[in-house]
């Protein structure tokens, strides 16, 4: 018999038992006794429900433990056992009032195993962090039904499969989604736009294909969007310009085509933009740079961008620190106005069709620093010489031990560190 049914039966029995007293006891005293009896019943119900909930949470976590096939540090064996309350287990956080599990964090333990469907029974869970392990298989559908979840961290595992088309059906409260460095494939569901509270999305370094859903432009609270290292095609949606709070946009290492939408350059909060290693065409940016006052890093390397660099490139980029434009088809003269980017620390204009002299004003960029392992050279074609003249913004290639080859070094490289979910 369920707790609710038992409580109803008990309440009915008590009411029947004391019905004969109703005529003999004054109404005030009768009401007090009646209320006390109901408080007793309610306390019994609450205690029974809490006990059942804690048991459910414990069983869900023990199921995860059973699905772990390799635990090099014996972390779960040492810390997860029924001799203590689940709320005292390492990696577990409980609500102080309800004693329900609200956070599960076993990141960075190099655990091997699969995710059990029972994990979806943690009905009060807000944070789920299994990142930097070796969990494989697909994500159980029960995880996508956990309406309490605020953040999902599955970065750096070997999980695979497609994201469900109704991804946000029960995850309307989700604020952070990190699935980076796994083997997910298929299309990015347009229904991500239904997770209106999302502030961070990282689907980087997977096998997602198709186009970037324009509906993502409706997630207006989004601050970070990282889709790098996939197989995405088509154009960058103009609708991304609706993300007024966006601070970081990483779309590098895909197969994106056509011009960069002008709306991107009107995002006044954007500080880090990386569109490198795609098939983007057209000019570097619109003739009017918009209101990019907060932009600090701009990576456009390895595309098919062309034309001259606008003379006003630094007018609205007062805080620009890193500018990578190498491996494109830019031509014309290098604008001397680059010297107005006073905070510029790294400049790469390598492998383009620039002509003329390197502006002497570049020497006024006192914060420029160089990394010997990264060539940041510019090819400047002299009207007199028959061969390109290499003008370096770094140490000569021969000092790097390889005069015949050029090494491209991306500051946002693929070095993985625990805690890097982007």
Helices and strands as residue ranges (DSSP letters): H 3-17, G 19-21, H 27-66, E 68-70, H 75-79, G 86-88, E 92-94, E 101-105, E 112-114, G 117-121, E 127-129, E 134-137, G 141-145, E 151-153, E 158-161, E 176-178, E 183-187, G 190-194, E 200-202, E 207-210, G 214-218, E 224-226, E 231-235, G 238-242, E 248-250, E 255-258, G 262-266, E 272-274, E 279-280, E 297-299, E 306-307, E 322-324, E 329-333, G 336-340, E 346-348, E 353-355, G 360-364, E 377-381, E 389-392, G 397-400
